[in-house]
Amino acid sequence: MTFLMIFITAIFVNNIVLSQFLGICPFLGVSKKISTALGMGFAVMFVMTVSTIVTFLIYHSLLFPFQLEYMTTVTFILVIASLVQMVEIIIKKVSPVLYQALGIFLPLITTNCAVLGIAILTIQKNYALLSGVCYALASAMGFTLAIVIFAGIRERLSYTKIPSSLKGTPIALITAGLLSMAFMGFAGIGH
């Protein structure tokens, strides 16, 4: 599979949030404003790409050669948690406003199943390092694209008259479902 195919497929066809349903918590929780969603998207992009590189190297240089594959999940979680702590410290120093806006959701990147999922899927799909990095970066870009589009729609919905029974979470879930269906239109690209 070429890098271009991996890239396009991961962003549009197999979007980590809208097709594989990984990373739903930050998708729903940090998508009320475009600026916050964009910040979260970039944080996830950085953590997902770097964690995929680090976990790939750890898996192929330590876990697989010493037959410790059963430690994959625990090891990957520890690596991701460490990287998130690093990102949190950097964002706190560089952009206190973004740090404040992300609030509780920044530490939640640690438990964001999209980050762990991509690290594990890279190993399961038997990607080489460059293909895995391309896959991780594209998946993170797909996550960012989905969360920013969703935030834009939610911002517009805040100015719309919505029945009280649909306000908040119900309209957010309906919108996410419609957005997921819209991305299903890209399904023919990967074949």
ABEGO torsion letter per residue (X at the ends): XBAAAAAAAAAAABBAAAAAGBGAAAAAAAAABAAAAAAAAAAAAAAAAAAAAAAAAAAAAAAAAAGAAAAAAAAAAAAAAAAAAAAAAAAAAABAAAAAAAEAAAAAAAABAAAAAAAAAAAAAGBBAAAAAAAAAAAAAAAAAAAAAAAAAAAAAAABBBBAAABEAAAAAAAAAAAAAAAAAAAAAAX
